[in-house]
């Protein structure tokens, strides 16, 4: 009989079932773990994508709304690091979180300006032979640019003022990079095969930029063209030796303006200065000078500033002339002259000054007074006649502006056959003599020697004399009329009394005394007129004349005015005795060489104007 044993079979089945369940459990666990990792990767990838989107929104806001000029920035979003870079016109956003990374690039809506050059112009000068070179400039690659910088040209470089100068050479790092053909402002200055590669942090000398002409009075804008990262750029560098808004720096000082005598004419306008109130230089480019009245016609021929003629030619009123004059910063220089071809009496001026930067200023100069006859006066209070001459007149200008005189007419009331031969009158330039030979009324044209009188002169000025053909009669009236440069007239009349008529002699106290009765004393003299008179000579006579005597000394107010020997009736010069108006002087004594008792004495006083006063005879007691 066969006997079955089911225990072993059951155990085996159970073991197989357990193994199957274990395998199924392990597979399920693996499946679950793998699914979880996939989910994690998906989440982090989504986070990286979302980070990129957030980074794009952020950087576009910074660029478009905040005008962000930067090249790189890092931010964090939901645990992700977001890196943003800008280069070559591309914006790149990278988001990294855990093991996920996402990157996205777009065109830069407003690419930032690349500035890879530092150009140092602090020591820049214009020099070299003929001041034709801009020099002492250095070029350095900026620290923010790590790749090579290649300088390719300076095409577009400009300068002002542009007077047609040509740029013919550029030297960098000791090598000529451009050697022509020469070109004008804004032209082509390409380095060709001689490009300059800067791949270090050293300063590279721009040794010079050279022109064919003097470039002292200029401002420059250098266009330094270069390549960086395969893209072209331009560095604009201003090298300014001239002030900005140059007209605002300029002052024309006319407080001492005047005409000066040149070539027998009042044709130089002098006495003015120009000042630059700015620290930088200014360059005068053109001038337009006009004057009124314009008739009769005149022409400007020369303008001199600071010892140099900046214009020479022929220019009528209102003509613009080229001058090209440099005025250093904070400097004041003389305008030596505006030289005209003819006399410029009675003309006022307006000058338009235009500078290298095209700014301009207009400055007027009112040199002459209007209604000049109201400014002019003649003082005749000290007028006197001395022989053939009228002396003692003065003239004056009371206005703050200048006046001119072009002719005069002198008339007199008696002796019409006596001719006026010469008039001598002082003005700004000194004394001028006018010849004539005319009877009353004598008209004297000043011709090309017109008189010019400034208020700034040491006034009054002398009408030195009117000189006649014959001795003048005393007591007559003179009329004087001056014609002014503006055609107005000034008239005055005066009567000339003799000095002797103003002299009074008092002999009531006269006496003979002193040792040996040789002294005549006690006489006084008085000036009763309005002006000072001058006692010039004297004559003493007496009777009886015997025994013979001589007068030897005269003392007046303590001063010895005569010493010598003179006979009775003999005239002698004395030291001039001036007697102011209203003054009385003592004749302390007249000393003779012997006893003068019992004599009748006559004294003749001869004045500076040759008029005479005779006193006596009188008999002083002994």
LOTORKE-898274 format. One record per residue: residue in one letter; x, y, z of N, C-alpha, C in turn. Coordinates in steps of 0.05 Angstrom, whole numbers, plus 5000, padded with zeros to 4 digits. Example, Ala and Ser with C-alpha at 12.3 -4.5 7.8 and 13.67 -1.06 7.14 Angstrom:
<recs>
A526448865156524649105156526449345156;S525749555142527349795143525850015157;
</recs>
This chain:
<recs>
X501749765000500050005000501850245000;X500950424983502550674980501450874999;X503250995014502451195034503551465026;X501651685022502551965015503252125039;X505352315034506152495056505652785046;X503352935052502653205042503953425057;X505153385078506553595093508753725078;X510253575066512553695051511553865028;X509453775015508353924993507254185002;X505954195023504754435033506854645041;X508954535053511154715061512354845036;X512754685016514054794992512255004979;X509754944979507855134966507855394982;X507955365007507955615023510455775018;X512655645015515155785010515055924983;X513955794964513755914937511856154938;X509756124953507856354955509156594968;X510756524989512156745003514056884984;X515556734969517456844950516157024930;X513856914920512357074900511457334912;X510357324936509357564949511657764955;X514057644963516357814968517257954942;X517257794921518057914895516158134887;X513558074891511658274884511858524901;X512458494926512858724945515258894937;X517458744930519858894921519359044896;X517958914877517359054852515559294857;X513659254874511859484880513459714893;X515259644911516859854924518660004904;X519859844886521559964866519860144848;X517560044840515860204823515060464837;X514360444861513560684876515960874878;X518360784884520760954887521461094861;X521260934840521861054813519861264806;X517461214811515361414805515761674821;X516661644846517161884863519462044852;X521661914843523962064832523162214807;X521462084791520562214766518962464773;X517262434793515662664801517462884812;X519562824826521363024837522863164814;X523763014795525163134772523263324757;X520763234754518863404740518363664754;X518163644781517663884797520064084795;X522463974798524864154796525164264769;X524564104748524764214721522664444717;X520264394728518264604726519164854741;X520464804764521365034780523565194764;X525365044751527465174735526165334712;X524165214699522865354677521465604687;X520065564710518665804721520666014730;X522965924740525066114748526066274724;X526366134701527266274677525166484669;X522566404670520466594662520466834681;X520766774707520866994726523267174721;X525567044715527967204709527667374685;X526267264664525867424640524067664646;X521967614662520167834669521668044685;X523367954703524868144720526868314704;X528368174687530468324672529268504651;X527068434639525668614620524668854634;X523668814658522769054674525069234681;X527369114689529669274695530669434671;X530669294648531769424624529869644613;X527269564610525469744597524369964615;X524069904641522870094659524970244676;X527170104683529170224701531670304686;X531870244659534170304643536670194655;X536569944664538869804677541169794657;X543569904665545769914646547669674649;X547069484668549069284675549369064655;X551268884660551868664642551268394655;X550968374682550368124696549068184722;X547267994731545968024756544967744765;X544867694791543867434802541667494822;X539467334820537267344838536367064846;X534767034867533766774876530766774876;X529566544866526666534864525766244871;X524266224894523165964903525465754905;X527665834916529865654919531665624895;X530965744873532665724849534465974847;X536865934838538766154831538366234802;X537766484798537266584771539566764764;X541066694743543266854733542566984707;X543067244705542367404681544867524670;X545367494644547667624631546767764606;X548167994599547668144574550368164559;X550368074535552868084519552168064490;X553468234474553168214445550268254436;X548668404450545868444443544068224450;X544868034467543267804476542967814506;X540467764516539967734545539567434550;X541167314568540967024575540167004604;X538066834609537166784637537466484642;X538866424664539366144672538266104700;X536565894703535365834729536365554738;X537465534762538565284772537365224799;X536264974802535164884828535464584830;X536664494852537364204855538864114831;X537863914817539263804793538163914767;X536164104769534964204745536064474737;X536564504712537564764701535964824676;X535165084673533865164649535065424639;X535465464614536665704602534965794579;X534666074577533166184555534466454547;X534666504522535866754512533966894494;X534067174496532467344478534267574468;X533467704447534867944438534568164459;X536868304464536768524484535168754472;X532968844485531369054473532869324471;X534669374490536269624489539069554498;X540769444480543369354488544969584502;X546269534524547869744538550269814522;X551070074525553470174511555970044524;X557569944507560069834516562170054517;X563370104540565470314543567970174552;X569570104532571969954538574470124539;X574270384535576570564534576470774556;X578670804570579071034588581071224574;X580271464567581971654553582671884572;X585171914579586072124598587072364582;X585572594584586372834570587273054589;X587672984615588373194635590873344628;X592773214615595273354608595473434579;X593173424565593273484536594173774531;X595773804510596674074502596674084471;X596774324461597374374433600174474431;X601874334416604674414415605974304390;X608574234392610074154369610774394352;X612174344330612974554312610574704301;X610374964305608175114295605575074309;X605674944333603174884348601174734331;X602074534318600374384299599374114311;X600374044336599773774346598173784372;X596073614373594673554398596073314410;X597073344435598873144445598473104475;X599972904487599872844515597172734524;X596172534509593672394515594372094518;X593071954536593571664539590871514537;X591071264527588671084523589170824539;X587270744555587470504571584870334568;X585170074566582869904565581469904592;X578869934592577269944617577469674632;X577469684658577669444674575369254670;X573069354662570669184658570769024632;X572669094614572968954589575468774590;X575068514588577268334592578368214566;X576868254544577868164518579368384504;X580868314483582368514468580568734457;X581668974457580369214445582169294421;X580869324398582369394373581569664363;X583469854364582970124354583270124324;X581170204309581170184280581470444265;X580570664277580570914262579871144281;X580171384271579071624285577371784265;X576171644247574371764227572171914241;X571472154232569372314244570472514264;X573072514271574172704289573772994278;X572973174296572273444288573673644306;X573773904296574974124312573574384305;X573474564324572374834320574275034333;X574575264321573475334295574675174272;X573075134252574074994228574775194207;X577375244205578375444186579675314162;X578875064156579874924133582474774139;X583174734164585574584171585274294162;X587474154156587473874148588973704168;X587773484176589073294194590673104177;X593273084182594972924164596472694178;X596372674205597872454218596772394245;X596672134252595872044279597971834288;X599171874311601171694322600171584348;X600071314351599371174376601370964382;X602170944407604270744415606770774399;X607471024392609971074379609971014349;X607670924338607570854310605471024296;X606171124272604271274256602071094246;X599671134256597370974248595871084224;X595971344221594771484198596771684188;X597271664162599171854150598071974124;X595472004123594272134100592871934082;X591572034062591572314053590072484074;X591172734077590072924097587172974090;X585573014112582773064108581873284127;X579473384122578473614138576873514161;X575773704177574273634201571973454194;X571673224209569673024204570372824183;X572772834173573572674150574372384158;X575772254139576471974142579471944151;X579871824174582571784185582771494194;X582971304175582971024180585770914184;X586070724203588770614209589470394189;X587570304174588170094155589369844168;X591669754159592969514169594469574195;X594369824205595969894229594169934253;X591969764255590169774278591769724304;X590869844325592169824351590669624368;X591969404377590769204394591669254423;X589669294440590269334469589269094484;X591168934495590468694509591668684537;X591968914548593068934575591869184589;X592769224614591669444630593569694629;X595569694611597469914610596170154596;X597370394602596570634588598170654562;X596670694540597970704514597870994504;X600171114497600271394490599071444462;X597171644462596371764436598471994433;X600671924419602872104419602172374407;X600672374385599772634375597672594353;X596072794349594472824325595473084312;X596273074287597573304275595973414251;X596073684249594773824227596873974211;X595874104190597674254173597874554181;X596474634203596374914211596474934241;X596875184250596775244279593975174290;X593875024312591374934323590975034352;X592375244360592175344387589275414396;X587875564380585275664388583075484378;X583075234387581075034378580074864401;X577674754398576674534413576474294395;X576774054407576873804392574873604402;X573673444384572273204392573472974377;X574772794392576172564380574072334379;X573772214355572071974352573971744350;X574471604372576271374372574571124367;X574771014344573170784335574670524342;X573170324354574570074362572569844360;X573669604361572069354361572569214387;X570369094397570468934422568468714420;X569368464423567468234421566168214394;X567568304373566468284347564568504339;X564068694358562168914352563669174351;X562869364334564169624332563069824352;X564769994363563970204382565570454376;X564670684387566070934384566171074411;X568571154419568971314443569271604435;X567471774445567572064439569072204461;X571172344454572772484474572972774467;X572072954485572273244481574873344494;X576473484479578873614489578373914485;X577574054506576774334503578874524516;X579974684499581774894508580275164509;X577875174497576375414496573875384514;X573075614526570775614543568175554528;X566175454542563575424530562075694532;X560275744513558776004513560776244515;X562576254496564876444499563976734501;X561776794488560777074489560177164517;X559276974534558677034562561177094578;X563477014568565977064582567277334575;X566077474555567477694542566377964552;X568278154557567478424564569278624549;X567978824536569479044523569279284541;X571479364553571579594571572179844555;X570280034554570580274538570780524555;X571180494581571080724599573280934592;X575480844580577581034573577881064542;X575680994528575781014499576181304490;X577781344469578281604459579381584430;X579181804416580581824391583481904396;X585281814380588081904382588982004355;X591082174355592082314332593982134317;X593482094291595181924275594982024246;X597382064234597382154206595882424202;X596182604222594882864221591882844220;X590782644233587882604234587182484261;X584682544269583582404292582282144281;X583981944276582881704262583481444276;X584781444299585181204315583181204339;X581580984341579980944365581680774383;X582380884407584180744425582980744453;X584580634472583880664501581980454511;X581380244495579480034504580979774510;X579779604526580879344532578779134529;X579578884524577778654524578678464546;X576678344559577278164582575877894578;X577277684585576077414586575677344616;X573177334624572577284653572476984659;X572776814639572776524644575576414647;X575776184660578476064664579575944639;X577875864620578775754595579175974574;X580675914553581076114532578476164516;X578376394503576276444484577576534458;X576276474436577476534409575576714394;X576476954389574877144373575177064344;X572877024330572876924303572477154283;X570277314287569777534269568777774285;X568878004272567878254284566278404262;X564178544272562778724254562478984269;X563979184259563979454272562479644254;X560579784265559079984251559180244266;X558780464252558880734264556780914252;X555981104269554181314260555281584268;X554881794252553781774225555681634206;X554681534184556281394164557281594143;X556181834143556982034123558482264137;X560682364126561982264101563181984105;X563481844083564281564083567081524095;X567281324111569881244123570280944121;X572780854123573380564121575180494145;X574580264156576380134176578680004161;X581180054170583479944155585079744172;X585179784198586879604215585579574242;X585779334254584979284282587379154295;X588279274317590579154332589679084360;X590378834369589778744396592378624408;X593078724431595378614446597878604429;X598378824414600778854399600878714372;X598578594364598478454338596178564321;X596678614296594478684278592878434271;X590378434279588678194273586978244249;X586978484238585678544213587178764199;X587478734173588578944156587278934129;X585979144121584479144096582779394093;X580479374081578679594078575879484083;X574579604104571879524111570179764117;X567879784104566080004110564379944134;X562780134143561080094167559279854163;X559179674183557379444182558479204168;X561079214160562278984146563378784167;X562778524162563878314180566778244170;X568578244189571378194183572377954199;X574177794186575477564200577777674217;X577977584242580077684259581777464272;X580477254282581977024294583977114315;X582977184339584677264361583977094386;X586076994399585776834423586177004448;X584276994467584477134492584676934514;X586876924528587376724548585376744572;X584976524586583176524609583976734630;X581976884639582277084660584277304652;X584577354626586577544617585077804607;X586478024610585478284599587678394580;X586978454556588878554536587878814524;X589778974514589179224502588179184473;X586079334467585379374439586979624430;X589279574417591079784411589880014395;X588279934375586980144358584980014339;X582980164333581480134308582380364290;X583780304269584980504252583180554227;X582480804223580780884200582381044180;X581281064156582681204135582381504136;X580481604152579981894155579081964183;X578782224188577982314215575282204223;X575082134249572682004260571382174281;X571582444281570182614300567182574298;X565882574321562982574323561782314312;X563182084317562081824310561881634334;X559681504336559281294357559281024344;X559680814360560380554349558580334361;X558380114346557179864356558779634344;X559679454362561379234353559978964360;X559678794340558778514344561178344344;X561678214367563978034370562877744368;X563877584349563077304346565377124351;X564876904366566976734375567076464361;X569076304367569476054353567175854357;X565675884379563475704384560875824373;X561076034356558776164343557076324361;X557776354387556376544404557376824398;X555677014404556277294396555177484418;X556377714419555477934437555778194422;X553978374428553978644415554478844437;X556479024433557079224453557279494439;X555779694450555779964438557880134451;X558680344437560480544448559480824439;X558380964459557581244454559781424462;X561381514443563781664449563281964450;X561582074433561182364431558482444443;X558582684455556182804466554282894444;X551682904450549783024432549483314440;X548683494421548383774427550983884440;X553183854426555783904438556084194446;X554584384434554784654442553984704471;X552284514482551384544510553584444529;X555484304519557684194535560084394536;X560284564516562584724512562285004525;X564385114536564385384547567085514545;X567185774544569685934544569686114568;X571886114583572186294606573986534597;X572786774596574187004587574787194610;X574387104635574687284658577487384661;X579487234651582287314654583487414628;X581687474608582587554582584187814584;X586287834569587988084569589088124541;X589688374536591088444511593888514517;X595788384504598588444507599788494479;X600088754473601088824447599288724425;X600188534409598688424386596988184393;X596988094419595687844426593387884446;X591387704443589387664463590187414478;X590487434505591387214521589287164543;X589686934558588186894582585486754579;X584786664555582186524551582686224556;X580586094566580685794569577985684558;X578085424551575585294543575285034558;X572784934559572084704576569884534564;X570084274569567984084562566783974588;X564184034593562883954618561383694616;X561183574592559583324588561383084593;X560082854600561682614605562782484579;X561582564556562582464530564382674517;X565582604495567482774481566082974463;X567583184455566483374436568683434416;X567883544393569783624372569183904363;X571184054353570784324343572084334315;X570584454296571484444268572284714258;X571284944268572285204260571285414280;X572285664277571485884294571386144277;X569886334287569886594276570286804298;X572286974294572887184314572387464301;X570787624315570187894306570988084327;X571588344319572388544339571088814330;X570688984349569089224345570589464334;X573189464335574689694325577089594309;X578389794295580789734280580389514260;X578389534242577789314223580089244204;X581989424201584289354183586389184196;X586189134222588088964236587288674232;X588988514220588288244213589088044235;X587387844238587987604255589887424238;X592287384249594187224234594486934243;X593986884269594586624280592786574305;X591786324307590286234331591685994342;X592285994367593685774380591885664402;X590985414400588985304418589885024427;X589584974453590284714465587884524463;X588484274457586384064458587583804468;X586083584465586983324476589883254467;X590583324443593183244433595383454437;X594683664452596683874456595784134443;X597784294434597184554423597284544392;X595284654379595184664350594984954341;X596485024321596585294310595085304283;X593285504281591685534257592385814245;X593285814220594086064207591786174191;X591686434192589686584176590886854170;X589487014156590387294152587887454143;X586087484163583487584157582687814176;X581288004165580188224181577488134192;X576488304210573888234222571688214202;X569888014204570087774221571987574209;X573887474225575887284215574887004219;X574386854197573486584198575886394196;X576086214215578386034216577385744214;X577885614191577185334188579485164199;X578784964215580884794227581884584207;X580484554185581384364164581784084174;X584083964169584583694178585783684206;X585683914221586783934248584583994267;X582183884263579983944281580683894310;X579484054328580084024356578383804368;X579483664387578183444401578583474431;X576383474446576583524475574983314490;X576483174507575282964524574583074551;X572482984564571883064591574082974610;X575382744603577482634621580082794620;X580282994602582683164601582883324627;X585283424632585683614655584683884647;X582083914650580684164641580884374662;X580584634655580184734627582784734612;X582584764585584784784567585085074558;X587585144551588085424543587285474514;X586085714510586185834483588586014485;X590785904477593386024483593586314474;X592886374450592886654441591486684414;X590586924409589787024383591887234376;X593387194355595587364348594887534323;X595187804326594287984305596788104291;X596188234269598288364253599488604267;X597788764280598689004294597789004323;X598889194338598089214366595089274367;X593789154387590889174390590189424406;X587989554397586989774412585689674438;X585889834459584789744485581789814485;X580389664502577589724508575589634487;X576389484466574489404446573289134454;X570989064441569488824446570088614424;X570288364433570888134416568587944417;X567787824394565787614393567087364382;X566487144395567786894387565586684383;X565686544360563686334355565186084346;X564685854360565885594353563685424340;X564385274319562685084307563584804316;X561584644327562184384338562084174317;X563083934323563183714304560383624296;X558383674313555683594306554083824293;X555584034285554584274271553084464288;X552884414315551884624333553984834337;X553185064347555085294351554985394380;X557185504388557485634414558585914410;X557286124422558186394418558586534445;X560486714446560886874470562187144462;X561687354477562987614472564287714498;X566387864495567787974518569288224511;X569588394531571188644528573688604545;X575888684534578488644547579388914559;X579288944585580389184598583389134602;X584889364603587789334607588289284637;X590589164642591289114670591789374684;X592789564670593389824683590889964693;X588689914678586190034687585189924713;X586189684721585289564747587289624769;X589389774763591489834783590890114796;X590890124822590590364837593090404854;X594190644853596690704868595990924889;X596790864914596291064936598891174945;X599291444942601791574950601291774973;X598891754986598291945007600191905031;X601191665035603091625057605991635049;X606491725024609291725015610991915031;X613591845034615392015049618191955040;X619992155046622892125041624192075068;X625791865070626991815096629391625094;X629891495116632191315117634791455118;X636991305119639691425121640291615098;X640691855104641292055083638992125066;X636492085075634092135060634192025032;X635091775029635491645003633091464996;X631191415015628991225011626391365006;X624891274985622191354981620391134992;X618691185011617090975025614191055025;X612490865036609690935042607790915018;X608490784996606790754972605590474972;X602990464966601590204963600290184935;X599989934926598689884900596489674905;X594189704891591889534895590789444868;X589889194866588589094842585589114847;X584189284833581289314837579689154816;X581089004799579688854779578888574789;X577688424771576688154777578787934773;X580988004760582987794754585687894763;X587487704766590287774774591587944752;X592988144760594588304742597488274749;X599188334729602088294733603588554726;X605088654745606788884742609488784732;X610388884708612588774693615088954693;X614689224689616889414687616089664702;X618089844706617390094719619390314709;X618490564711620090794704619691004726;X621891114736621791324757623191574746;X621891804748623192054740622592264762;X624192464763623892674784624992944773;X624093144786625093414781625393554808;X627393724812629493764793631293524791;X632693494770634493264766637293314778;X637793574784640493624796640193674826;X642093594841644393444833643593164823;X645193044806644492784793644192564814;X641992404810641492174827640791934810;X640991694822640191444809638491284828;X636491134817634990954834636190674831;X636590544854638290304854636890044864;X634690074879633389834890630489884895;X628789664891625989684897625189424912;X623689464934622789234950619689254951;X618289034945615389014946614588784964;X612988844984611988645003614188465013;X616488595019618688455031620488315011;X619988334985621588194965622988404947;X625588374944627088554927626488484898;X625388674883624588614855626388764835;X628188944845629989074828632589144843;X634789114829637389194840639089284816;X640189534817641789624795642289924796;X642590054774642890344772641290454749;X639490634754637790754732637591044736;X637791194715637591484716634591564717;X634091804723631391914722630291884694;X627791774692626491734667627191484652;X628891314664629691064651627990834661;X626790674641625090444648626890194652;X626090034672627589794678625589554683;X626589314674625089074681625289014711;X623188914723623288824750622388534751;X622988404773621788134777618788164778;X617388024760614488054758613088034785;X611288224789609788234814606788174807;X605787944815602987864810601287984833;X599088104825597388224845594588104842;X593787924859591187794856588988004859;X586687924849584388104851583788184880;X583588454884582888554911585188584930;X587588494922589988514940591288784939;X592388864962593989114964596789034973;X598889134959601689074965603089334973;X604989304991606689534999609089544981;X609689794971612389844960613989934984;X615489744996616889805021618790045018;X620290044995621990274990622890274961;X623590514952625190554928627690694938;X629990564935632490684946634090814924;X634991054930636691204911639491234922;X641291344907644091364915644791634929;X642591794934643092054947640492174957;X640792394970638492534983636392604961;X633892524966631692574947629692784958;X630392924979628593124990627993344970;X625593444971624793674955624393624926;X623993384919623693314890620793234884;X619893284860617293194850617792934835;X616292724843616892454833614492354817;X615192224795613092084778613991794774;X612091604778612591314774610691204753;X611891074733610290944712610390644716;X607990524719607790234723607090114695;X608889934685608389804659607589514665;X605089444655603989184662604788974642;X604088724648604688504630603488534603;X600988654602599688694576600588944562;X602789074572604089304561602489564566;X600189544580598789784588600289914610;X599890174614601390324633599590494652;X600490524676599190704695601390894705;X600791154702602791354711601691494736;X603291494757602591624783604491854788;X603292094792604992334798604592554777;X606092764781608192784802606992834830;X608492734849607692774877610292844892;X609992994914612293094929612292984958;X613592754963613592644989615092825009;X614092865033615493025053618092885062;X620093045069622592945078622592905108;
</recs>
